[in-house]
């Protein structure tokens, strides 16, 4: 199983939805909360090229935000990606 990293803020509904999807699949994830931590948000922005949360990586692949994660799941490609195969 690939490591999943997700940058979040506490009350972001999209962050909550993304985490709920991962939890429903029993996927452990490394959460990096950027609330009130501009240095972590800057790090996320440099890595993702975007400043909105959530920003999600599966292994070394940046998948984007909640909408992109949900689309991968709907297409059946998320499980493949989580297993370390090309989606």
PDB file with one MODEL, atoms N, CA, C and O in Angstrom:
MODEL        1
ATOM      1  N   UNK A   1       0.855  -1.182   0.000  1.00  0.00           N
ATOM      2  CA  UNK A   1       0.000   0.000   0.000  1.00  0.00           C
ATOM      3  C   UNK A   1       0.895   1.238   0.000  1.00  0.00           C
ATOM      4  O   UNK A   1       1.833   1.341   0.791  1.00  0.00           O
ATOM      5  N   UNK A   2       0.597   2.156  -0.881  1.00  0.00           N
ATOM      6  CA  UNK A   2       1.343   3.407  -0.979  1.00  0.00           C
ATOM      7  C   UNK A   2       1.054   4.295   0.231  1.00  0.00           C
ATOM      8  O   UNK A   2      -0.043   4.262   0.789  1.00  0.00           O
ATOM      9  N   UNK A   3       2.047   5.086   0.628  1.00  0.00           N
ATOM     10  CA  UNK A   3       1.808   6.063   1.685  1.00  0.00           C
ATOM     11  C   UNK A   3       0.985   7.216   1.118  1.00  0.00           C
ATOM     12  O   UNK A   3       1.237   7.685   0.009  1.00  0.00           O
ATOM     13  N   UNK A   4       0.008   7.661   1.883  1.00  0.00           N
ATOM     14  CA  UNK A   4      -0.837   8.779   1.485  1.00  0.00           C
ATOM     15  C   UNK A   4      -0.538   9.948   2.419  1.00  0.00           C
ATOM     16  O   UNK A   4      -0.514   9.798   3.640  1.00  0.00           O
ATOM     17  N   UNK A   5      -0.313  11.111   1.818  1.00  0.00           N
ATOM     18  CA  UNK A   5      -0.076  12.340   2.575  1.00  0.00           C
ATOM     19  C   UNK A   5      -1.145  13.341   2.171  1.00  0.00           C
ATOM     20  O   UNK A   5      -1.424  13.528   0.987  1.00  0.00           O
ATOM     21  N   UNK A   6      -1.740  13.980   3.171  1.00  0.00           N
ATOM     22  CA  UNK A   6      -2.800  14.951   2.896  1.00  0.00           C
ATOM     23  C   UNK A   6      -2.586  16.201   3.753  1.00  0.00           C
ATOM     24  O   UNK A   6      -2.508  16.131   4.980  1.00  0.00           O
ATOM     25  N   UNK A   7      -2.496  17.337   3.075  1.00  0.00           N
ATOM     26  CA  UNK A   7      -2.415  18.631   3.753  1.00  0.00           C
ATOM     27  C   UNK A   7      -3.843  19.113   3.973  1.00  0.00           C
ATOM     28  O   UNK A   7      -4.653  19.109   3.046  1.00  0.00           O
ATOM     29  N   UNK A   8      -4.151  19.527   5.200  1.00  0.00           N
ATOM     30  CA  UNK A   8      -5.530  19.883   5.550  1.00  0.00           C
ATOM     31  C   UNK A   8      -5.588  21.129   6.422  1.00  0.00           C
ATOM     32  O   UNK A   8      -4.575  21.631   6.909  1.00  0.00           O
ATOM     33  N   UNK A   9      -6.819  21.604   6.597  1.00  0.00           N
ATOM     34  CA  UNK A   9      -7.156  22.530   7.674  1.00  0.00           C
ATOM     35  C   UNK A   9      -8.319  21.899   8.435  1.00  0.00           C
ATOM     36  O   UNK A   9      -9.045  21.059   7.903  1.00  0.00           O
ATOM     37  N   UNK A  10      -8.480  22.311   9.666  1.00  0.00           N
ATOM     38  CA  UNK A  10      -9.403  21.644  10.579  1.00  0.00           C
ATOM     39  C   UNK A  10     -10.862  21.639  10.127  1.00  0.00           C
ATOM     40  O   UNK A  10     -11.521  20.602  10.205  1.00  0.00           O
ATOM     41  N   UNK A  11     -11.375  22.763   9.660  1.00  0.00           N
ATOM     42  CA  UNK A  11     -12.814  22.851   9.381  1.00  0.00           C
ATOM     43  C   UNK A  11     -13.151  22.834   7.898  1.00  0.00           C
ATOM     44  O   UNK A  11     -14.274  23.166   7.517  1.00  0.00           O
ATOM     45  N   UNK A  12     -12.213  22.460   7.071  1.00  0.00           N
ATOM     46  CA  UNK A  12     -12.431  22.414   5.624  1.00  0.00           C
ATOM     47  C   UNK A  12     -13.319  21.215   5.277  1.00  0.00           C
ATOM     48  O   UNK A  12     -12.932  20.074   5.530  1.00  0.00           O
ATOM     49  N   UNK A  13     -14.505  21.456   4.701  1.00  0.00           N
ATOM     50  CA  UNK A  13     -15.400  20.333   4.380  1.00  0.00           C
ATOM     51  C   UNK A  13     -14.808  19.387   3.328  1.00  0.00           C
ATOM     52  O   UNK A  13     -15.097  18.191   3.341  1.00  0.00           O
ATOM     53  N   UNK A  14     -13.988  19.914   2.425  1.00  0.00           N
ATOM     54  CA  UNK A  14     -13.378  19.070   1.403  1.00  0.00           C
ATOM     55  C   UNK A  14     -12.302  18.169   2.021  1.00  0.00           C
ATOM     56  O   UNK A  14     -12.129  17.021   1.611  1.00  0.00           O
ATOM     57  N   UNK A  15     -11.590  18.705   3.007  1.00  0.00           N
ATOM     58  CA  UNK A  15     -10.601  17.898   3.733  1.00  0.00           C
ATOM     59  C   UNK A  15     -11.295  16.759   4.467  1.00  0.00           C
ATOM     60  O   UNK A  15     -10.836  15.617   4.445  1.00  0.00           O
ATOM     61  N   UNK A  16     -12.392  17.082   5.109  1.00  0.00           N
ATOM     62  CA  UNK A  16     -13.150  16.078   5.856  1.00  0.00           C
ATOM     63  C   UNK A  16     -13.658  14.987   4.917  1.00  0.00           C
ATOM     64  O   UNK A  16     -13.569  13.803   5.241  1.00  0.00           O
ATOM     65  N   UNK A  17     -14.192  15.375   3.752  1.00  0.00           N
ATOM     66  CA  UNK A  17     -14.689  14.390   2.779  1.00  0.00           C
ATOM     67  C   UNK A  17     -13.569  13.489   2.274  1.00  0.00           C
ATOM     68  O   UNK A  17     -13.745  12.276   2.158  1.00  0.00           O
ATOM     69  N   UNK A  18     -12.417  14.087   1.974  1.00  0.00           N
ATOM     70  CA  UNK A  18     -11.289  13.303   1.468  1.00  0.00           C
ATOM     71  C   UNK A  18     -10.821  12.308   2.524  1.00  0.00           C
ATOM     72  O   UNK A  18     -10.560  11.147   2.211  1.00  0.00           O
ATOM     73  N   UNK A  19     -10.714  12.755   3.768  1.00  0.00           N
ATOM     74  CA  UNK A  19     -10.285  11.860   4.843  1.00  0.00           C
ATOM     75  C   UNK A  19     -11.317  10.760   5.082  1.00  0.00           C
ATOM     76  O   UNK A  19     -10.953   9.616   5.357  1.00  0.00           O
ATOM     77  N   UNK A  20     -12.595  11.101   4.978  1.00  0.00           N
ATOM     78  CA  UNK A  20     -13.641  10.090   5.156  1.00  0.00           C
ATOM     79  C   UNK A  20     -13.551   9.011   4.079  1.00  0.00           C
ATOM     80  O   UNK A  20     -13.733   7.828   4.367  1.00  0.00           O
ATOM     81  N   UNK A  21     -13.270   9.413   2.845  1.00  0.00           N
ATOM     82  CA  UNK A  21     -13.129   8.432   1.771  1.00  0.00           C
ATOM     83  C   UNK A  21     -11.949   7.504   2.060  1.00  0.00           C
ATOM     84  O   UNK A  21     -12.070   6.285   1.947  1.00  0.00           O
ATOM     85  N   UNK A  22     -10.817   8.085   2.432  1.00  0.00           N
ATOM     86  CA  UNK A  22      -9.644   7.264   2.733  1.00  0.00           C
ATOM     87  C   UNK A  22      -9.916   6.326   3.910  1.00  0.00           C
ATOM     88  O   UNK A  22      -9.548   5.152   3.875  1.00  0.00           O
ATOM     89  N   UNK A  23     -10.561   6.852   4.944  1.00  0.00           N
ATOM     90  CA  UNK A  23     -10.883   6.016   6.107  1.00  0.00           C
ATOM     91  C   UNK A  23     -11.842   4.891   5.734  1.00  0.00           C
ATOM     92  O   UNK A  23     -11.723   3.781   6.252  1.00  0.00           O
ATOM     93  N   UNK A  24     -12.793   5.166   4.839  1.00  0.00           N
ATOM     94  CA  UNK A  24     -13.752   4.130   4.432  1.00  0.00           C
ATOM     95  C   UNK A  24     -13.061   2.994   3.685  1.00  0.00           C
ATOM     96  O   UNK A  24     -13.581   1.880   3.626  1.00  0.00           O
ATOM     97  N   UNK A  25     -11.896   3.274   3.119  1.00  0.00           N
ATOM     98  CA  UNK A  25     -11.115   2.262   2.415  1.00  0.00           C
ATOM     99  C   UNK A  25     -10.027   1.681   3.315  1.00  0.00           C
ATOM    100  O   UNK A  25      -9.180   0.911   2.860  1.00  0.00           O
ATOM    101  N   UNK A  26     -10.056   2.057   4.601  1.00  0.00           N
ATOM    102  CA  UNK A  26      -9.050   1.598   5.567  1.00  0.00           C
ATOM    103  C   UNK A  26      -7.631   1.959   5.142  1.00  0.00           C
ATOM    104  O   UNK A  26      -6.694   1.181   5.321  1.00  0.00           O
ATOM    105  N   UNK A  27      -7.494   3.156   4.576  1.00  0.00           N
ATOM    106  CA  UNK A  27      -6.191   3.654   4.143  1.00  0.00           C
ATOM    107  C   UNK A  27      -5.646   4.574   5.224  1.00  0.00           C
ATOM    108  O   UNK A  27      -6.262   5.584   5.566  1.00  0.00           O
ATOM    109  N   UNK A  28      -4.495   4.217   5.751  1.00  0.00           N
ATOM    110  CA  UNK A  28      -3.823   5.095   6.712  1.00  0.00           C
ATOM    111  C   UNK A  28      -3.228   6.264   5.929  1.00  0.00           C
ATOM    112  O   UNK A  28      -2.772   6.095   4.799  1.00  0.00           O
ATOM    113  N   UNK A  29      -3.237   7.438   6.533  1.00  0.00           N
ATOM    114  CA  UNK A  29      -2.662   8.593   5.855  1.00  0.00           C
ATOM    115  C   UNK A  29      -1.918   9.463   6.850  1.00  0.00           C
ATOM    116  O   UNK A  29      -2.214   9.481   8.045  1.00  0.00           O
ATOM    117  N   UNK A  30      -0.939  10.184   6.315  1.00  0.00           N
ATOM    118  CA  UNK A  30      -0.160  11.136   7.097  1.00  0.00           C
ATOM    119  C   UNK A  30      -0.788  12.506   6.862  1.00  0.00           C
ATOM    120  O   UNK A  30      -0.719  13.052   5.761  1.00  0.00           O
ATOM    121  N   UNK A  31      -1.395  13.048   7.900  1.00  0.00           N
ATOM    122  CA  UNK A  31      -2.077  14.339   7.787  1.00  0.00           C
ATOM    123  C   UNK A  31      -1.160  15.449   8.263  1.00  0.00           C
ATOM    124  O   UNK A  31      -0.563  15.362   9.336  1.00  0.00           O
ATOM    125  N   UNK A  32      -1.053  16.496   7.451  1.00  0.00           N
ATOM    126  CA  UNK A  32      -0.279  17.681   7.807  1.00  0.00           C
ATOM    127  C   UNK A  32      -1.253  18.846   7.872  1.00  0.00           C
ATOM    128  O   UNK A  32      -1.713  19.342   6.844  1.00  0.00           O
ATOM    129  N   UNK A  33      -1.565  19.280   9.094  1.00  0.00           N
ATOM    130  CA  UNK A  33      -2.505  20.388   9.292  1.00  0.00           C
ATOM    131  C   UNK A  33      -1.757  21.706   9.110  1.00  0.00           C
ATOM    132  O   UNK A  33      -0.719  21.933   9.732  1.00  0.00           O
ATOM    133  N   UNK A  34      -2.292  22.564   8.259  1.00  0.00           N
ATOM    134  CA  UNK A  34      -1.634  23.838   7.978  1.00  0.00           C
ATOM    135  C   UNK A  34      -2.314  25.023   8.663  1.00  0.00           C
ATOM    136  O   UNK A  34      -1.956  26.175   8.415  1.00  0.00           O
ATOM    137  N   UNK A  35      -3.301  24.740   9.532  1.00  0.00           N
ATOM    138  CA  UNK A  35      -4.000  25.815  10.247  1.00  0.00           C
ATOM    139  C   UNK A  35      -2.985  26.671  11.008  1.00  0.00           C
ATOM    140  O   UNK A  35      -2.252  26.156  11.852  1.00  0.00           O
ATOM    141  N   UNK A  36      -2.938  27.967  10.715  1.00  0.00           N
ATOM    142  CA  UNK A  36      -2.077  28.878  11.459  1.00  0.00           C
ATOM    143  C   UNK A  36      -0.592  28.578  11.335  1.00  0.00           C
ATOM    144  O   UNK A  36       0.203  29.019  12.165  1.00  0.00           O
ATOM    145  N   UNK A  37      -0.214  27.832  10.304  1.00  0.00           N
ATOM    146  CA  UNK A  37       1.194  27.470  10.105  1.00  0.00           C
ATOM    147  C   UNK A  37       1.609  27.861   8.685  1.00  0.00           C
ATOM    148  O   UNK A  37       1.658  27.018   7.789  1.00  0.00           O
ATOM    149  N   UNK A  38       1.906  29.145   8.493  1.00  0.00           N
ATOM    150  CA  UNK A  38       2.213  29.610   7.133  1.00  0.00           C
ATOM    151  C   UNK A  38       3.394  28.885   6.495  1.00  0.00           C
ATOM    152  O   UNK A  38       3.442  28.737   5.274  1.00  0.00           O
ATOM    153  N   UNK A  39       4.347  28.432   7.309  1.00  0.00           N
ATOM    154  CA  UNK A  39       5.502  27.731   6.730  1.00  0.00           C
ATOM    155  C   UNK A  39       5.070  26.390   6.132  1.00  0.00           C
ATOM    156  O   UNK A  39       5.608  25.973   5.106  1.00  0.00           O
ATOM    157  N   UNK A  40       4.106  25.712   6.762  1.00  0.00           N
ATOM    158  CA  UNK A  40       3.610  24.449   6.206  1.00  0.00           C
ATOM    159  C   UNK A  40       2.737  24.677   4.974  1.00  0.00           C
ATOM    160  O   UNK A  40       2.776  23.895   4.025  1.00  0.00           O
ATOM    161  N   UNK A  41       1.947  25.755   4.995  1.00  0.00           N
ATOM    162  CA  UNK A  41       1.134  26.065   3.810  1.00  0.00           C
ATOM    163  C   UNK A  41       2.044  26.442   2.645  1.00  0.00           C
ATOM    164  O   UNK A  41       1.779  26.070   1.502  1.00  0.00           O
ATOM    165  N   UNK A  42       3.115  27.181   2.932  1.00  0.00           N
ATOM    166  CA  UNK A  42       4.078  27.525   1.876  1.00  0.00           C
ATOM    167  C   UNK A  42       4.725  26.267   1.303  1.00  0.00           C
ATOM    168  O   UNK A  42       4.902  26.149   0.091  1.00  0.00           O
ATOM    169  N   UNK A  43       5.078  25.327   2.185  1.00  0.00           N
ATOM    170  CA  UNK A  43       5.658  24.056   1.743  1.00  0.00           C
ATOM    171  C   UNK A  43       4.685  23.324   0.822  1.00  0.00           C
ATOM    172  O   UNK A  43       5.076  22.829  -0.236  1.00  0.00           O
ATOM    173  N   UNK A  44       3.414  23.257   1.228  1.00  0.00           N
ATOM    174  CA  UNK A  44       2.385  22.603   0.428  1.00  0.00           C
ATOM    175  C   UNK A  44       2.254  23.284  -0.933  1.00  0.00           C
ATOM    176  O   UNK A  44       2.180  22.618  -1.966  1.00  0.00           O
ATOM    177  N   UNK A  45       2.225  24.614  -0.925  1.00  0.00           N
ATOM    178  CA  UNK A  45       2.061  25.374  -2.162  1.00  0.00           C
ATOM    179  C   UNK A  45       3.234  25.140  -3.108  1.00  0.00           C
ATOM    180  O   UNK A  45       3.042  25.000  -4.315  1.00  0.00           O
ATOM    181  N   UNK A  46       4.443  25.099  -2.564  1.00  0.00           N
ATOM    182  CA  UNK A  46       5.624  24.822  -3.394  1.00  0.00           C
ATOM    183  C   UNK A  46       5.529  23.427  -4.024  1.00  0.00           C
ATOM    184  O   UNK A  46       5.824  23.252  -5.206  1.00  0.00           O
ATOM    185  N   UNK A  47       5.120  22.447  -3.232  1.00  0.00           N
ATOM    186  CA  UNK A  47       5.055  21.069  -3.717  1.00  0.00           C
ATOM    187  C   UNK A  47       3.913  20.866  -4.713  1.00  0.00           C
ATOM    188  O   UNK A  47       4.086  20.217  -5.744  1.00  0.00           O
ATOM    189  N   UNK A  48       2.749  21.426  -4.395  1.00  0.00           N
ATOM    190  CA  UNK A  48       1.544  21.167  -5.198  1.00  0.00           C
ATOM    191  C   UNK A  48       1.331  22.182  -6.308  1.00  0.00           C
ATOM    192  O   UNK A  48       0.672  21.887  -7.305  1.00  0.00           O
ATOM    193  N   UNK A  49       1.894  23.390  -6.139  1.00  0.00           N
ATOM    194  CA  UNK A  49       1.608  24.449  -7.100  1.00  0.00           C
ATOM    195  C   UNK A  49       0.233  25.057  -6.884  1.00  0.00           C
ATOM    196  O   UNK A  49      -0.251  25.826  -7.715  1.00  0.00           O
ATOM    197  N   UNK A  50      -0.399  24.711  -5.761  1.00  0.00           N
ATOM    198  CA  UNK A  50      -1.734  25.219  -5.417  1.00  0.00           C
ATOM    199  C   UNK A  50      -1.738  25.581  -3.943  1.00  0.00           C
ATOM    200  O   UNK A  50      -0.976  25.026  -3.152  1.00  0.00           O
ATOM    201  N   UNK A  51      -2.611  26.525  -3.582  1.00  0.00           N
ATOM    202  CA  UNK A  51      -2.651  26.975  -2.186  1.00  0.00           C
ATOM    203  C   UNK A  51      -3.895  26.505  -1.436  1.00  0.00           C
ATOM    204  O   UNK A  51      -4.038  26.774  -0.243  1.00  0.00           O
ATOM    205  N   UNK A  52      -4.791  25.807  -2.125  1.00  0.00           N
ATOM    206  CA  UNK A  52      -6.025  25.358  -1.485  1.00  0.00           C
ATOM    207  C   UNK A  52      -5.836  23.987  -0.849  1.00  0.00           C
ATOM    208  O   UNK A  52      -4.988  23.205  -1.280  1.00  0.00           O
ATOM    209  N   UNK A  53      -6.623  23.705   0.167  1.00  0.00           N
ATOM    210  CA  UNK A  53      -6.603  22.395   0.811  1.00  0.00           C
ATOM    211  C   UNK A  53      -7.895  21.658   0.484  1.00  0.00           C
ATOM    212  O   UNK A  53      -8.916  22.292   0.216  1.00  0.00           O
ATOM    213  N   UNK A  54      -7.865  20.352   0.503  1.00  0.00           N
ATOM    214  CA  UNK A  54      -6.709  19.503   0.756  1.00  0.00           C
ATOM    215  C   UNK A  54      -5.828  19.395  -0.481  1.00  0.00           C
ATOM    216  O   UNK A  54      -6.270  19.644  -1.602  1.00  0.00           O
ATOM    217  N   UNK A  55      -4.587  19.021  -0.255  1.00  0.00           N
ATOM    218  CA  UNK A  55      -3.678  18.604  -1.325  1.00  0.00           C
ATOM    219  C   UNK A  55      -3.215  17.212  -0.936  1.00  0.00           C
ATOM    220  O   UNK A  55      -2.769  16.985   0.189  1.00  0.00           O
ATOM    221  N   UNK A  56      -3.325  16.289  -1.869  1.00  0.00           N
ATOM    222  CA  UNK A  56      -3.164  14.869  -1.549  1.00  0.00           C
ATOM    223  C   UNK A  56      -2.123  14.224  -2.462  1.00  0.00           C
ATOM    224  O   UNK A  56      -2.104  14.438  -3.674  1.00  0.00           O
ATOM    225  N   UNK A  57      -1.262  13.430  -1.836  1.00  0.00           N
ATOM    226  CA  UNK A  57      -0.274  12.628  -2.555  1.00  0.00           C
ATOM    227  C   UNK A  57      -0.506  11.166  -2.228  1.00  0.00           C
ATOM    228  O   UNK A  57      -0.775  10.811  -1.081  1.00  0.00           O
ATOM    229  N   UNK A  58      -0.400  10.320  -3.240  1.00  0.00           N
ATOM    230  CA  UNK A  58      -0.375   8.871  -3.046  1.00  0.00           C
ATOM    231  C   UNK A  58       1.009   8.443  -3.519  1.00  0.00           C
ATOM    232  O   UNK A  58       1.335   8.525  -4.703  1.00  0.00           O
ATOM    233  N   UNK A  59       1.812   7.986  -2.564  1.00  0.00           N
ATOM    234  CA  UNK A  59       3.213   7.749  -2.875  1.00  0.00           C
ATOM    235  C   UNK A  59       3.835   9.074  -3.262  1.00  0.00           C
ATOM    236  O   UNK A  59       3.685  10.060  -2.541  1.00  0.00           O
ATOM    237  N   UNK A  60       4.522   9.116  -4.373  1.00  0.00           N
ATOM    238  CA  UNK A  60       5.141  10.370  -4.830  1.00  0.00           C
ATOM    239  C   UNK A  60       4.263  11.118  -5.830  1.00  0.00           C
ATOM    240  O   UNK A  60       4.645  12.179  -6.324  1.00  0.00           O
ATOM    241  N   UNK A  61       3.087  10.564  -6.129  1.00  0.00           N
ATOM    242  CA  UNK A  61       2.198  11.184  -7.121  1.00  0.00           C
ATOM    243  C   UNK A  61       1.213  12.145  -6.467  1.00  0.00           C
ATOM    244  O   UNK A  61       0.440  11.763  -5.589  1.00  0.00           O
ATOM    245  N   UNK A  62       1.257  13.407  -6.915  1.00  0.00           N
ATOM    246  CA  UNK A  62       0.293  14.404  -6.443  1.00  0.00           C
ATOM    247  C   UNK A  62      -1.008  14.178  -7.205  1.00  0.00           C
ATOM    248  O   UNK A  62      -1.048  14.306  -8.429  1.00  0.00           O
ATOM    249  N   UNK A  63      -2.073  13.842  -6.476  1.00  0.00           N
ATOM    250  CA  UNK A  63      -3.348  13.581  -7.151  1.00  0.00           C
ATOM    251  C   UNK A  63      -4.235  14.818  -7.182  1.00  0.00           C
ATOM    252  O   UNK A  63      -5.207  14.856  -7.936  1.00  0.00           O
ATOM    253  N   UNK A  64      -3.921  15.830  -6.378  1.00  0.00           N
ATOM    254  CA  UNK A  64      -4.715  17.050  -6.368  1.00  0.00           C
ATOM    255  C   UNK A  64      -5.504  17.169  -5.084  1.00  0.00           C
ATOM    256  O   UNK A  64      -5.026  16.825  -4.003  1.00  0.00           O
ATOM    257  N   UNK A  65      -6.724  17.664  -5.224  1.00  0.00           N
ATOM    258  CA  UNK A  65      -7.573  17.894  -4.064  1.00  0.00           C
ATOM    259  C   UNK A  65      -8.673  16.859  -3.935  1.00  0.00           C
ATOM    260  O   UNK A  65      -8.590  15.761  -4.485  1.00  0.00           O
ATOM    261  N   UNK A  66      -9.695  17.231  -3.203  1.00  0.00           N
ATOM    262  CA  UNK A  66     -10.810  16.322  -2.924  1.00  0.00           C
ATOM    263  C   UNK A  66     -11.527  15.894  -4.204  1.00  0.00           C
ATOM    264  O   UNK A  66     -11.826  14.713  -4.378  1.00  0.00           O
ATOM    265  N   UNK A  67     -11.803  16.835  -5.091  1.00  0.00           N
ATOM    266  CA  UNK A  67     -12.530  16.497  -6.322  1.00  0.00           C
ATOM    267  C   UNK A  67     -11.765  15.472  -7.147  1.00  0.00           C
ATOM    268  O   UNK A  67     -12.356  14.533  -7.682  1.00  0.00           O
ATOM    269  N   UNK A  68     -10.455  15.651  -7.248  1.00  0.00           N
ATOM    270  CA  UNK A  68      -9.640  14.722  -8.018  1.00  0.00           C
ATOM    271  C   UNK A  68      -9.589  13.350  -7.353  1.00  0.00           C
ATOM    272  O   UNK A  68      -9.621  12.325  -8.035  1.00  0.00           O
ATOM    273  N   UNK A  69      -9.510  13.330  -6.017  1.00  0.00           N
ATOM    274  CA  UNK A  69      -9.517  12.066  -5.282  1.00  0.00           C
ATOM    275  C   UNK A  69     -10.831  11.326  -5.507  1.00  0.00           C
ATOM    276  O   UNK A  69     -10.833  10.119  -5.752  1.00  0.00           O
ATOM    277  N   UNK A  70     -11.941  12.043  -5.427  1.00  0.00           N
ATOM    278  CA  UNK A  70     -13.258  11.426  -5.645  1.00  0.00           C
ATOM    279  C   UNK A  70     -13.390  10.902  -7.073  1.00  0.00           C
ATOM    280  O   UNK A  70     -13.947   9.827  -7.293  1.00  0.00           O
ATOM    281  N   UNK A  71     -12.877  11.663  -8.044  1.00  0.00           N
ATOM    282  CA  UNK A  71     -12.949  11.223  -9.445  1.00  0.00           C
ATOM    283  C   UNK A  71     -12.132   9.952  -9.652  1.00  0.00           C
ATOM    284  O   UNK A  71     -12.569   9.043 -10.357  1.00  0.00           O
ATOM    285  N   UNK A  72     -10.938   9.880  -9.038  1.00  0.00           N
ATOM    286  CA  UNK A  72     -10.135   8.661  -9.123  1.00  0.00           C
ATOM    287  C   UNK A  72     -10.898   7.476  -8.536  1.00  0.00           C
ATOM    288  O   UNK A  72     -10.863   6.373  -9.081  1.00  0.00           O
ATOM    289  N   UNK A  73     -11.581   7.712  -7.429  1.00  0.00           N
ATOM    290  CA  UNK A  73     -12.342   6.634  -6.804  1.00  0.00           C
ATOM    291  C   UNK A  73     -13.500   6.181  -7.696  1.00  0.00           C
ATOM    292  O   UNK A  73     -13.715   4.983  -7.881  1.00  0.00           O
ATOM    293  N   UNK A  74     -14.241   7.142  -8.246  1.00  0.00           N
ATOM    294  CA  UNK A  74     -15.377   6.804  -9.113  1.00  0.00           C
ATOM    295  C   UNK A  74     -14.939   6.015 -10.347  1.00  0.00           C
ATOM    296  O   UNK A  74     -15.654   5.131 -10.818  1.00  0.00           O
ATOM    297  N   UNK A  75     -13.755   6.349 -10.861  1.00  0.00           N
ATOM    298  CA  UNK A  75     -13.279   5.680 -12.076  1.00  0.00           C
ATOM    299  C   UNK A  75     -12.648   4.314 -11.769  1.00  0.00           C
ATOM    300  O   UNK A  75     -12.309   3.563 -12.684  1.00  0.00           O
ATOM    301  N   UNK A  76     -12.493   3.997 -10.472  1.00  0.00           N
ATOM    302  CA  UNK A  76     -11.869   2.735 -10.095  1.00  0.00           C
ATOM    303  C   UNK A  76     -10.350   2.782 -10.088  1.00  0.00           C
ATOM    304  O   UNK A  76      -9.700   1.767  -9.835  1.00  0.00           O
ATOM    305  N   UNK A  77      -9.776   3.950 -10.362  1.00  0.00           N
ATOM    306  CA  UNK A  77      -8.320   4.070 -10.445  1.00  0.00           C
ATOM    307  C   UNK A  77      -7.649   4.318  -9.107  1.00  0.00           C
ATOM    308  O   UNK A  77      -6.439   4.130  -8.984  1.00  0.00           O
ATOM    309  N   UNK A  78      -8.408   4.738  -8.101  1.00  0.00           N
ATOM    310  CA  UNK A  78      -7.795   5.028  -6.804  1.00  0.00           C
ATOM    311  C   UNK A  78      -7.216   3.771  -6.176  1.00  0.00           C
ATOM    312  O   UNK A  78      -6.093   3.799  -5.671  1.00  0.00           O
ATOM    313  N   UNK A  79      -7.951   2.678  -6.196  1.00  0.00           N
ATOM    314  CA  UNK A  79      -7.448   1.438  -5.594  1.00  0.00           C
ATOM    315  C   UNK A  79      -6.157   0.978  -6.279  1.00  0.00           C
ATOM    316  O   UNK A  79      -5.223   0.523  -5.618  1.00  0.00           O
ATOM    317  N   UNK A  80      -6.116   1.098  -7.589  1.00  0.00           N
ATOM    318  CA  UNK A  80      -4.913   0.735  -8.350  1.00  0.00           C
ATOM    319  C   UNK A  80      -3.735   1.595  -7.920  1.00  0.00           C
ATOM    320  O   UNK A  80      -2.635   1.088  -7.701  1.00  0.00           O
ATOM    321  N   UNK A  81      -3.967   2.891  -7.799  1.00  0.00           N
ATOM    322  CA  UNK A  81      -2.919   3.820  -7.390  1.00  0.00           C
ATOM    323  C   UNK A  81      -2.455   3.519  -5.973  1.00  0.00           C
ATOM    324  O   UNK A  81      -1.257   3.552  -5.693  1.00  0.00           O
ATOM    325  N   UNK A  82      -3.389   3.227  -5.080  1.00  0.00           N
ATOM    326  CA  UNK A  82      -3.040   2.917  -3.696  1.00  0.00           C
ATOM    327  C   UNK A  82      -2.188   1.648  -3.616  1.00  0.00           C
ATOM    328  O   UNK A  82      -1.333   1.524  -2.739  1.00  0.00           O
ATOM    329  N   UNK A  83      -2.422   0.719  -4.524  1.00  0.00           N
ATOM    330  CA  UNK A  83      -1.649  -0.523  -4.525  1.00  0.00           C
ATOM    331  C   UNK A  83      -0.275  -0.360  -5.154  1.00  0.00           C
ATOM    332  O   UNK A  83       0.522  -1.297  -5.184  1.00  0.00           O
ATOM    333  N   UNK A  84      -0.003   0.859  -5.663  1.00  0.00           N
ATOM    334  CA  UNK A  84       1.330   1.118  -6.217  1.00  0.00           C
ATOM    335  C   UNK A  84       1.459   0.842  -7.691  1.00  0.00           C
ATOM    336  O   UNK A  84       2.568   0.731  -8.214  1.00  0.00           O
ATOM    337  N   UNK A  85       0.321   0.728  -8.371  1.00  0.00           N
ATOM    338  CA  UNK A  85       0.339   0.505  -9.808  1.00  0.00           C
ATOM    339  C   UNK A  85      -0.085   1.802 -10.480  1.00  0.00           C
ATOM    340  O   UNK A  85      -0.725   2.654  -9.863  1.00  0.00           O
ATOM    341  N   UNK A  86       0.273   1.943 -11.739  1.00  0.00           N
ATOM    342  CA  UNK A  86      -0.110   3.144 -12.474  1.00  0.00           C
ATOM    343  C   UNK A  86      -1.619   3.168 -12.652  1.00  0.00           C
ATOM    344  O   UNK A  86      -2.240   2.179 -13.040  1.00  0.00           O
ATOM    345  N   UNK A  87      -2.192   4.338 -12.356  1.00  0.00           N
ATOM    346  CA  UNK A  87      -3.636   4.492 -12.542  1.00  0.00           C
ATOM    347  C   UNK A  87      -3.864   4.846 -13.948  1.00  0.00           C
ATOM    348  O   UNK A  87      -5.009   5.031 -14.360  1.00  0.00           O
TER     349      UNK A  87
ENDMDL
END
